[in-house]
Amino acid sequence: EQLHDHEHALAAAQDLATRAPDSRRAFLARIAQLNALHRFGEASELAQQRLHARTNDIDALRALEYILAAQHDYAGAYRQGLKVVASTQAAAMDLNELAWLSLFFDRDGGPDIDTALRAVQEQPKNLAALHTLGCLYAEAGKTREAREVLLQSMDARGLSEPNSDFWYAFGRIAEQFGERDIAIADYQRVKPASDAADDSLATYRLARNRLAVLQGVRPTP
């Protein structure tokens, strides 16, 4: 997994699953590697099998959400995410994931700020949730709130200046103020994930999409 050698990582996970069929770790590893290899049909079947064997299993519900997101079906992933957060086993991370998904498609009602606020309220010190909330505020044009939350998140991380994820958010704020050149410069500071398989929900994809809009070109699929 650390080497991003997805074929061999999948083989190892499948071997582990054979030895320990109930292993949650093996299940999650198989889903991740199948997604990385774009074997989405197999991943969906695996998740459905687990869901059939374990009614409302939270890991299977999450897996179906991740599979849709990996295919860039963000609206579908969001709908599946609603099922995840409705589960009694859901956690703050699921609320954060649902809110984050709303940045990737044109959702009725705009970015899901309410869900992001719930995630922060459940875990006030969750740095990922604070970052998500800041990005959603920026997307919605609530620039003052966005800046306050983003600076709070940066301070909690011990950052004296933005890192790749935060440059996207500040670029979005600049764009809301009509500062096109500053926004472009900020978006260009966002670095891609170390593994292309992680691109579907990466901040880099959001930045790339905004660059495409500002520069008048079609975003790369």
Secondary structure, 3 states (H helix, E strand, C coil): CCCCCHHHHHHHHHHHHHHCCCCHHHHHHHHHHHHHCCCHHHHHHHHHHHHHHCCCCHHHHHHHHHHHHHCCCHHHHHHHHHHHHHCCCCCHHHHHHHHHHCCCCCCCCCCCHHHHHHHHHHCCCCHHHHHHHHHHHHHCCCHHHHHHHHHHHHHHHCCCCCCHHHHHHHHHHHHHCCCHHHHHHHHHCCCCCCCHHHHHHCHHHHHHHHHHHHHCCCCCC
